[in-house]
């Protein structure tokens, strides 16, 4: 007898069976108090939760968080894919693929032009169009290698104000990067408080303006920096000097920073441990809608390029397009008929298209590794119009 497979939305009524699968798949166990808090978050967080039922039994699940991300300094609606899990007896039956197809259709209809996820395996999600878009640089610094303590104008004080003050500083910093989240009050309350425990201090300049903050934790002779946000060099120096004030009670400091961070260059002994670790993946959900919101570099003239985009999971993206980039930087991506296809078209898949426009990898680099094909002069013209911005995500979901 053929199995009956259904893809459904989950609500609070399915919390217990959903949590049972999550605890098994991700190997954690929550206390009664933690489960109650999770249930509150489950019910309140803006999220679409999907379930694959096989003969009316929960077999697989995933969630799409309704988020926004900064790209080019402005917010884009983003679907954050999370909590993908399958009971072992139902694995490798295409259930997750069915959920992903349904979620992409619904993200598109809601105007979520891009999606992020944290992969358990990069290879798995590449099959569905997601590609690496950001990486973390992690420093481990021995206490004796910390930046020298210095005198600075202004002062540092413990946080005791509103989250709005922290969020304003965060947004001023995060909006400089592609792929950082726009944080809501809900996100600060449930996500930041849970994942980034410890102390919070702010740096104020001599005029009393807040220019940076630090979220950190000291435990087992290690100072773990959960978040270091600064708006200028003065704030950066002051906060690092504050970190160095802990030298007598710690053996080392660990911190995750954007890939363009230059701390080692500023140290008297730059031979600190540095790790570069691929972090999150992204995929454009709706190519035409994404391009209509995206800001290319301004130039002296308009350009037109033929783009051949492949996307097996989202057929509305798959095909030939004319990319028109105005001198202002505004652009359109218009589908072309087969008879309009150009021989010099730039060919690439949706994953490479995403990583390129996010700024994680440049078009000429993609060409060198065979991930983009086409007329090299056209690829160079495209590269000239894509803004150079570092990608960074100081969050997790």
N, C-alpha and C positions, 0 to 999 in steps of 0.2 A: 504494500500500500504506500502510495506516494505521500511524503511528509508535507504538511501545510506550513508554509513559512509566511510570516506577516511582519512588516516593519511598522511599529507604532510609536507614538509619543508617550512618554511616561509622565506621570504626575506624582504628587505627594503620596498617593495610595500605593505606589510601587516602591516607596523608599526602602522598606526593609529588604525586599528581594534584590533591589539594586545594590544596597550596601553589602549584602552578603556576597554578591559576586565581586564587588570592588575589594573587599577585605581579603578574599581568597586570591584574586588575581594579582594584587599589589602587595600582598603579604604583610598586612598590618592588622591590628586588633584595637578597636576603640572601646573605651569604658562607657558606662551608661551615660555619664555626664557628657562625654565627647560625642556620643551618638545623638544626644538631644540637641547639641549645638549644630551638628552636621545636618540634622533634620531641619532645623530652623534655616540654615543656609540653603539647603536643597530647595526649600519652599520659596525663599525670598529672592534668590539670585536670578537675574535675568538670563535664563538658559533654556534651550530646547534640548530635551533629553530623548534619545532614541533607544528603542529596544527591538531586537530581533527575537520573535517568538517562533519556536518550532513545535507544532502540535500543542500550542497554548502554554508551552514552557519557556521561561526566559532563557535564552541561549547566549546572547551577546548584547552589548550596550555601548553607547557613546553619548557624549554631551557636546553641544556647541554653545559656548558662552557668548553672549552678546556684548562685544567690546568695541573699543576704538583704539587705533594706533596712529602714531605720528609718522607721516611720510612727507618729506619736504616742508616740515614745520607746521603741517595742518592735519587735522584728524580725518581718518578714513574709517568707515564702518568695517569691523573685522569679526569674523567668526572664529572663536578660539576652540579648536577641537581638543577634547580632553576625556579622560576616563574610559578609553577604549578597552574593552575587556570581553573575553569569551570563556565560557566554561569549557574545559579540555575536551569533553566528549563531542563538542560542536565545532571544534577548530578545523580550519582548512576546508570549510564547506562554502566559502564565499559570502558568509553572513556580514562580515565587516565591510566588504566591498559594497554590498547592498545598502548598508547604512550610509556609507560615504557618498554614494550616488544620490541618495535621497537628501542627505544633508546639504550637498552642493546645490541641488535644485532649489531648496528652500532658502539657503543663504543668498543665492542670486535674486530670488523674488523679493527678499527683504532689503536688497541694496548693500549687502555685505560683499564688497568687491574683492576682498582678500581674506585668507584664512591662515592661521598659525597653529602649530602643534609642537609638542615635545615628543620626539620619537623614541620608542623602545628599540627600534632598528631603522636606521636611515634607509637601507635598501628596500624595506617593506613599503614605506610611504612614498619613495620615489616612483614606484609602480603606479601610484595614484596621482602623480603630478606635483607632490610637495617636494621642495628642494631646500637645502641648507641656506639660511639667509643671515645667520649671525653666529658668532662664536664668543666665548668668554676668555679673557686673559686673567689668570689667577696667579697672584704673587704670594709667596711664603717668605717672610722677611724675619731673620733673626733679630732679637732685640738690639744687639750692638750694631746692626746695619740700618736701623731706622733713620729717617731724615733728621738732621741736627735740629734741636729745639731752637726756636728763634723768638725774638720779641716781635710782637705785632700790635698794631693799633686796633682798638676795639676790644671786645671781650667775648667769652664763651659762657653760656649758661644752660642749665638743664631745661629740657622742654617741659612747659607747663601750660601751654596755650592751646589754640584750636588746631585741628587738622588742616584747616584752610591755609594756615601759615606755612606748614610743611608742604602742602600740595602746590602752592604757588611757586615755591622754590623748586620743587620737583619738576613741574611743567616747564619752567624757564630753562632748566637743564636738559630734560628728556626730549624736548621738542627739537633740539639740535641734531638728534640722531634719528635715523630711519628705523622703525620697528619697535620703539618704546611704547608702552601703553599709556593711554589717557586714563588716569585713575579716578574712580568715583569715591564718594564717601563710603559706600558699601565695600569697595575694594580695600580701602584703608582699614576698615573695621574688621573684616573677616580674613582677608588675605595677608596684609602686611603685618598686622598684629600677631597672627599665628605663625608666620614663616620667619619673621625677623624680630625675635624677642631681644630684650636687654635694655640698654640705656639709650636715650636720645638727647643730644646736645645741639644747640644752634650757635652759629657765629654771627655776631653783630659788629658792624664797623663802628667807627668813632661817632658817626652821626646817628647811630641806633637802628640802622637798616639791616635786616636779616639778609645775609648773603650766602648762607650754606648751612648744612646740618650733617650730623653723623648718627647712624644707628649702629650700635656695636654691643658686643657681649664679651665678658671676660670669664673664662672657665678653664680649669686645669692648666693654668699658666699660659693660656693662649688668648689673644685678643682677636676676635673674629669681627671684621667689619662687614656688616650686612648692607650698608648703604652709605656712600660718601658723595654728597651733592654739594657742588660749589659753583658760584656764578662768575668768579674771577680768580686771578692768581693769588690775590691777598687772602681770600677765603680758603683756598686750597692749602696755602702755607700755614695758616692758623690752625686748621683742622688736623693737618699732619703733625704739627708741633704739639697739639693736644694729645694725639695718639702716642707720641714719643714720651709724654709725661708718665706713661704707664710702664716705663722700661724696668722699674724695680720690682714689678709684680708679675711680669710675663717673660716667657722665653721666645715667643714669636708672634707675628701678626699675619693673619691671612686676609686677603681681600680680593674680590672679583671686580675687574675694571673693564671699560671699553677697550677694544682692540687697538685704538690709537693713543692709549695712555702712555705718557712719556716719563713716568717716575724714575725708572732706572737711570736715565740720562742725567737726572738731577741729584743722584746719590753719590756720595764720596766713594762708595764701593758698590758699583752696580751689579756685582755678581750675586744677585739674589735668584731664588728659584722662580722660574716663570713657566707656566703651562698654558698652551692654547688648546681649548677644547670646543669642538663644534657643539652648538647648543640647540637652537630652535630651527624649525623648517617653516616655509611659507609656500602658498600657492595662490595665484590670482584666480578668483572664482569667475569673474566676468571681465574679459579682456577689454571689450569696447567701453564698458562703464568705467573701468579702472583708468584707462587712458584719458577719458574725458575729464577726470578729476586731477590727473597727475600734472605736475609742473615741470616741463623740460627747461633747459637753459635757454635764456633769451639770446638772440643772435641778430645779425643784420638782415637776414632773409628767411623766407619760408623754405622748407624742404619737404620732399615727398619720397617715401621709401616703400617698396613692396615687401611685405612680411608674410611668410608662410609658417603658420603656427600649427603645431600638432598637440592635440589634447584628447586622449582616448576616453577619459572619464566624463568630460564635459563637452559634448558635441557642439554646443553653441559657440565654443571657442575655436574649434578645429576648422581650419580653412585658410584661404588667402585673403589678405587685407592690404589696403593702402593706408599707410601711416602718414598723416599730414601734420607737420610741426610748424606752427606759425612763428614768425619772428619774436612774438611776445612770449613764447614757450608753451602756449596752450596748444592742445593737439586733439586729433580725432583719429579713430581707427575704424575704417569702413570696409565692410566685406566686399570682395570682388567675385565676379562670376569666373568660372573656369576659363572662359575664352579671354579673360582679361589678365590671366596669370602672366607674370613677367619672368623671363629667363634669369634675370639678375636678382631674383627675390632672396631676401635674407631668411634662411630656414632655421628654426629652432623649436624646441618643445616648451610646454607651458612652465616647467620647472626652471629651465634656463632663462626664459623670458622674465620670470618673477625675480630670480636672484640678480639678474642684470639691472632691472629697474629699481630694485631695493638698494642698489649700490654695493652689494656684497662682492660682486665680481664684474669686471669691465668686459665689454663686447670683444675687444681684441684678445683678452685672455681666454674667453670662451672659444674664440676662433683657433687659438693655439692648441687647445685640447680637443678640438673636433666637436664641440657642443653647439657650435653655430656655423652654418655654411652660407656662402654667398659671395658676392662681389666685395672684395676687401675695401674698396673705396667707399662703398655704401656702409659697411660696418664701421669704418672710421668716422663717417659723417654722423652715424647714429651715436657713437661714443662721445663725440664732441657736444652732443645735445643732452646727454644724461648727466644730471648733477652728481658731483662727487660728494657723497655723504657716508659717514661711518654708520654701520648698523649696530644696535645695542638693545638688549632687553634685560633690565634689572629685576624682572619678575618671573614667576613660574605659575603654570596652571596645568 
